[in-house]
């Protein structure tokens, strides 16, 4: 699953996005509400909040390595590491 804003894109592994526990952790971790949890527990990316990303890395810290990518579209697609 991937959503693109004007400056930031977020890409989450599809299998991980279906994990209700991971969706809960990401929803709680993000200070600008980029992540939400659907009624069935799956992860949703809130399009209108993408460009509010402050590059804090909390979503990366809350998820297994490689499951979530924050892509800096303004920096030739560099991935936040």
N, C-alpha and C positions, 0 to 999 in steps of 0.2 A: 504494500500500500504506500503510495507516495502522494503528497500534496505540495504544490509549489506556490509560494507567495511571490512578491516582487524581488525580495532580497534573499530569502531563505527557503529551502525545501527541506522537508522531513520525509525520510524513507524508513519504513518499518517492515521488517520481514513479515510476510503474510501469515505464516504459522504463529509467530509471536503475537501478532495483532489479534488473533483469536483467543489468546490466553487471558482469561479474566483477571488473574492475579497480577500479571504484568501490566494490564490495562489500568488496574487500580493503582499500582505503584507509580506509573508514569503520570496519571492524573493527579495524584497527590504531590509528586515531586516538582512539577512544572509551575514556576511562580507566575507565569503569564497565560496559563490555561490553554496551551496549545493542544493538550490531550484531554479527551473526555471518554466516558464509558457509555456504550449504548445500553439499551434495556436488557439485551441478552448477555451483557458483560464484555463484549468485544471492544477493542480500542477504536476510537474515532479520532481523526485529526481535525482540529477546528481551523478551517481555512482562514477565517477573518483574523485569527490571532497569530498566524505564522510570522509575520514581520515584526511582532512584538518580542521575538526571541532575543535574549540578552547574552546568548552563548555561554550560559552558566555551567553547562555540562551535567546538570542534575539528572536529565533524562538518560544520558549515557551511563552515569553511575548507577541508576536504578534498574538497568537492564543488562542482560548478558552481552558480552562483547560481540559486536557485529550485528546485533539485532536492530539497533536504531542508528540512523545516520542523519546528521544535521549537515546540510550542504549549503555552502555560502555561494549563492548564485552570482553575487557581486564580485567574487574572487575566482572567476573562471572555474567554478564548480568544486572548489577546495572543500574537503570534508573536515569538519571539526574533529580533532583527535584528542 
